[in-house]
Amino acid sequence: MQVSTPNNVKIYNLIAGKTLPEWLTDRKKRDLQKKDADIQRRIQLIQDFEMPAVSNCVRSSRDGQYLMVTGTYKPRVRCYEVAQMSMKFERGLDAEVVTFDILSEDYSKVVFLHCDRYVEFHAQYGRYYRTRIPKVGRDFSFHYPSCDLYFVGASREVYRLNLEQGRFLNPLVTNSVESNVCDINPVHHLFACGTVEGRIECWDPRVRSRVGELDCALSSITEDTMVEGLPAISALKFKDGLTMAVGTSTGQILLYDIRSNRPVLVKDHHYGLPINSIEFNDPQDLVLSTDSKILKIWNKHTGKAYTSIEPESEINQLHVWPDSGLIFMANEAPKILTYFIPSLGPAPRWCSFMDNLTEELEEMEAPTVYDDYKFVTDTDLENLGLAHLIGSPLLRAYMHGYFMDIRLYQKAKTIAEPFAYEEYRRNKIRQKIEETRDSRVKINKLPKVNRDLAQRLIEEEDSKGEGKKKKAKEASSLLQDDRFSALFSNPEFQVDTGTEEFRLLNPVVKQQKKKKREKREKLEDQFQEVEEEEEEEVEGRGSDEDSSSSEDDRDLVEELRRQHRDIRRERALQHRAERERDAATNLTPKFYELKMGEEFLKDGKDQRKDSKRKVKASLGERVQLQEENDKMLRLSGQAVGSKELTFSLRKVEKPRETQRKLDEAQHRLERKEVRRSAGQYLKKPRTKPGTFWKGKKKK
């Protein structure tokens, strides 16, 4: 069941969902209903409520127990018993039905007007009588007080057939060439027929004379309507003794008070299609009008739109179940359209469960889904290359993303990922192949991630005996549980065997597993031996166990020590390699030019703070500080009196001279380093400058 809310009015489409083919067997249908979730959620209000190809007309009986539908192909009529929600019978007809009417309270008396001018009367058992009218009929109405049938069609005459006498009476002659529709007022039984010239002619059945005529074609032309050509009358419906609705072939509906020749209201569908059906909803004062494209529901006083339904197929005829919100529409498709609008009225008694169902659906807040639009986020737009469309009419902002046309999305998706379909097809083929392989002999294939862990778990699962079913179950669950599937598929969960923690912990784990394995083997040996031998072994096994346990402890300690030594050795090698790499790196010094009067700060202190400190210091402190720095100021004399103060000026070197001196000093250091390395390799004795080394003379 599909829910839509045009104009904030809940409309439930009761035929939405999948349908099962007729050629399937009952067993196949039951299997599909169990497996397919869409078929399980569908609502089948009436079983087999459809036609082979097209449905033409829908009518309900006055007792509210039966629903009859005509359609094609082949021409047929189907009667449904609503209490059983199933079809009661089906009858084949000789020609296509133009319209029909139920004369009795139930389905026992039905009249069919065929397209080949024949009129058929059906009783409860089947066809009762068949006659023919002179011209092709288009519509008919039944006058209950006189038992007369009025036929209108491709003639200026209105044929009258009296069912009590069983003969044709004198026809009514109209002023028009042809008539399309007719109707009889349910209160005072005024007969009205609509002509192709856009006029309504009213007749009094008691005197068989014309009592009035309305020109609807001229009245349908207003400022708010669009009329092309001469409007013909295509639909006619009486509501009560005074209200009459007229539909034209150009898409207008005119509401009349029969006491006036001017319409009370003119409503335009704006499609330019003929109006084929008009119905009234008394509790809400609404009018339901349909053309071949849309059903519109609007207020009869103001003409304001209430809601609308636009199905996929063309509409042939509209029928509203009396005093309810259930709507049926015959259309150019096999299924008869069925809609339920709770605001128009309650569900009929035979499907009262619809009220409870719709109330439950209203309590559940379901997100609105648009079939013609695709919801995308900012990330999706960037991936598709459509981020530049943000702010344009092509994207409608909604919550944390945007709605865009599904056609534009599909085109952009095809351009952005041209091989997406090929990849999807390749994955589906791979899945199908893997599914077919399940029936074959399975080979335990190790995963790509944590192969050692998976191998150990498989071995534990295979090696467990009957007494260790619990452990085997835990190992198998770890491999089969979906919660741990990422452990063997996601590379981020790969166990790093080169870390220090794993290397220090691995000997302990191995030792524990070794102890468990030995203990299990000993227990198995005990069960196999005789009781007497078992007692002797248990008595003399204490020392062996103590010795084995001590040996295991020594092995564990030795293994841990070896791992620690290896780790320390690796750390030392790593530090040595870092030092060599730092030494090999050519670190050239950076030189900075200082302004005159500034000093280079070795300790990284702020020069401004030092200058402030010097300003605040006394003369003696400044003299002592200057004397300690470069001995430019000398103080001599006794402690008391006869003081002598000597100044020496310091030569301020230019930046270029300073750079030159630094280069010379660096050059001297490099020469010393070269001489030292050359002397080390050549092993020449040191000689004084200006002398030559002379070897010993041979004696």
Protein Blocks (a to p, Z undefined) as FASTA:
>chain_A
ZZddehhiacddfkgccdddfkbcfklmmmmmmmmmklmmpccfbghiacfkbcfbdcdd
fkopaccdddddddddddddfklopafbdcddfbdcfbdcdfbfblmbccdddfkopacd
ddfklcfbdcddfbdcfbdcddfklopacdddjdfbdcdddfklopacdddddfbfbdfb
dcddfklopacdddfkopacdddfklopafbdcdfklmmpcfkbccedjdddfbdcdfbl
mbccdddfkopacdddfkbcbdfbdcdehlopacfbdcddfklopacdddfkbccdddfk
lopafbdcddfbdcfbdcddehiabdcdddfbfbdcddddfkloccdfklmmlmmmmmmm
mmpccddddfkbccddfklmmmnopmmmgoiakbccehjbccddfklmmmmmmmmmmmlm
mmmmmmmmmmmmmmmmmmmccdddddfbhkllmmmmmmmmmmpcfklmmmmmmmmmmmmp
mklmmmmmmmklpccfkbmklmmmmmmmmmmmmmmmmmmmmmmmmmmmcfklmmmmmmmm
mmmmmmmmmmmmmmmmmmmmmmmmmmmmmmmmmmmmmmmmmmmpccddddddddehiacd
fkopafklmmmmmmmpcfklmmmmmmmmnopacceddfegjiaddddddddddfklmmmm
mmmmmmmmmmmmmmmmmmmmnopacddehiacdddddZZ
